[in-house]
Amino acid sequence: MSDSRTRVDEALRRLAVLGERLPSAARPSLARDSLDLVHALLDEIQRATASVPVEQAVQALYRRLVPRWHFPMLNDDERNGGYEAALAEHVRPHHTVLDIGAGSGVLAVIAARAGARRVMTCEMSATIADVAREVVAADPHGEVIEVIAKRSDELTPDDMGGRADVIVSETFDCALLGESLLAIMRDARERLLAPGGTLIPSAARITAMLIESDAVFRLNRVDTTRGIDVSAFNRFSTASYFPVRLFRHPYEVLSERADVVDLDFAHDDLLPAVTHHELIVTKPGVCHGVAFWFDVTLSSTAHLENSPENPTSNWHQAVQLFDKPLPVETGDRVAIAVAYDDTSISFSRSGPRISHVRARSADQNGEAGG
Ligand SMILES: C[S@@+](CC[C@H](N)C(=O)[O-])C[C@H]1O[C@@H](n2cnc3c(N)ncnc32)[C@H](O)[C@@H]1O
């Protein structure tokens, strides 16, 4: 068979696998992406049967179904090594491990290598779960691993032959909470973890600081270009955070760093909350927003963090811009409210800015402070 024919056959096989998933995609079990998924599949299948070569259609489908960040994530040796150290520290030979969010299956294989008696790994994307099965089947430790194509909140202890001694998960984005880590941990520790069991990660912190950066501001805002007012495009600006590799852009740090969220996954309620902070300005400038990052505790020795000092992490820093740039003076205290829930975190300026410098000049020139 010619090479291209083989490739087309393989593409058809994969298309058929995806087609088989259509009924399950309509189940509430895949509610999160089901509608988009079904539309994408129908779209692409329709195009494939018209004129687009099947292989191309499959590629287009994969682009929609599997985020590109899986590649840098899998190549992040610090991340993989951190999980390896944590699993080596916590896994005992009699343990059952549950890995939530299999992806390629790498953490499940690491857990099996650490000596777990049994490893279950669940994956909400059926397409990705298929690949995890392939990876696991090819690994010498694969026989103790089972890949289940389910969301963690649909998994039952019966699916796993009982609750897990160790639950491990890497379901966090650059802002820690954007991939539903809180909901996943809350649910998993209540229903799927054995009494006295271990959660990996066990804790996390988010740290923030004020920044000035016209370049970062312009990643999300525009005024005029070549004399043309294109500011109408700002209706598409994101109001929430977005990932930025700070070192790639000129920026100034305008405040001290403040820890704004502290989570203990075993003991905190992990419910939505709003916390209030004051960021103390250390340098005068025009503040465009807040840069923030996480430090996640995997074990007594293993941490993962995406601070600006760690430019090789696969996680960028997160930046949330203020609605309007804010001029600040050294000593100002900028009041910030940090609101988080099961799927997001957002920073907003809360209340008046307490400004020692401005308060004095307000006395002198009659300007309103803050
Ligand atoms: C950031 S990736 C990590 C993959 C893999 N564990 C690793 O470390 O390379 C997270 C994976 O979890 C899956 N996922 C996210 N939330 C899930 C959930 N509640 N239940 C099952 N899978 C989930 C996503 O589809 C994605 O493949």
The ligand as a MOL file (V3000), in Angstrom:
LIG
                    3D

  0  0  0     0  0            999 V3000
M  V30 BEGIN CTAB
M  V30 COUNTS 27 29 0 0 0
M  V30 BEGIN ATOM
M  V30 1 C -3.0520 20.1490 31.8610 0
M  V30 2 S -3.4510 18.6130 31.1270 0 CHG=1
M  V30 3 C -2.3900 17.4980 31.9980 0
M  V30 4 C -2.2880 16.1530 31.3320 0
M  V30 5 C -1.3950 15.1470 32.0480 0
M  V30 6 N -1.8970 14.8200 33.3660 0
M  V30 7 C 0.0160 15.6530 32.1820 0
M  V30 8 O 0.4120 15.9690 33.2890 0
M  V30 9 O 0.7190 15.7540 31.1650 0 CHG=-1
M  V30 10 C -5.0210 18.3390 31.8330 0
M  V30 11 C -5.8250 17.2500 31.1690 0
M  V30 12 O -6.9280 17.0040 32.0140 0
M  V30 13 C -8.1190 16.8710 31.2760 0
M  V30 14 N -9.1610 17.2810 32.2470 0
M  V30 15 C -9.3970 18.5180 32.7240 0
M  V30 16 N -10.3450 18.4810 33.6700 0
M  V30 17 C -10.7110 17.1780 33.8090 0
M  V30 18 C -11.6430 16.4960 34.6300 0
M  V30 19 N -12.3960 17.1460 35.5300 0
M  V30 20 N -11.7710 15.1680 34.4850 0
M  V30 21 C -11.0230 14.4970 33.5910 0
M  V30 22 N -10.1270 15.0860 32.7670 0
M  V30 23 C -9.9590 16.4070 32.8870 0
M  V30 24 C -7.9110 17.7560 30.0730 0
M  V30 25 O -8.6720 17.3050 28.9680 0
M  V30 26 C -6.4160 17.5920 29.8200 0
M  V30 27 O -6.1560 16.5350 28.9340 0
M  V30 END ATOM
M  V30 BEGIN BOND
M  V30 1 1 1 2
M  V30 2 1 2 3
M  V30 3 1 2 10
M  V30 4 1 3 4
M  V30 5 1 4 5
M  V30 6 1 5 6
M  V30 7 1 5 7
M  V30 8 2 7 8
M  V30 9 1 7 9
M  V30 10 1 10 11
M  V30 11 1 11 12
M  V30 12 1 11 26
M  V30 13 1 12 13
M  V30 14 1 13 14
M  V30 15 1 13 24
M  V30 16 1 14 15
M  V30 17 1 14 23
M  V30 18 2 15 16
M  V30 19 1 16 17
M  V30 20 1 17 18
M  V30 21 2 17 23
M  V30 22 1 18 19
M  V30 23 2 18 20
M  V30 24 1 20 21
M  V30 25 2 21 22
M  V30 26 1 22 23
M  V30 27 1 24 25
M  V30 28 1 24 26
M  V30 29 1 26 27
M  V30 END BOND
M  V30 END CTAB
M  END
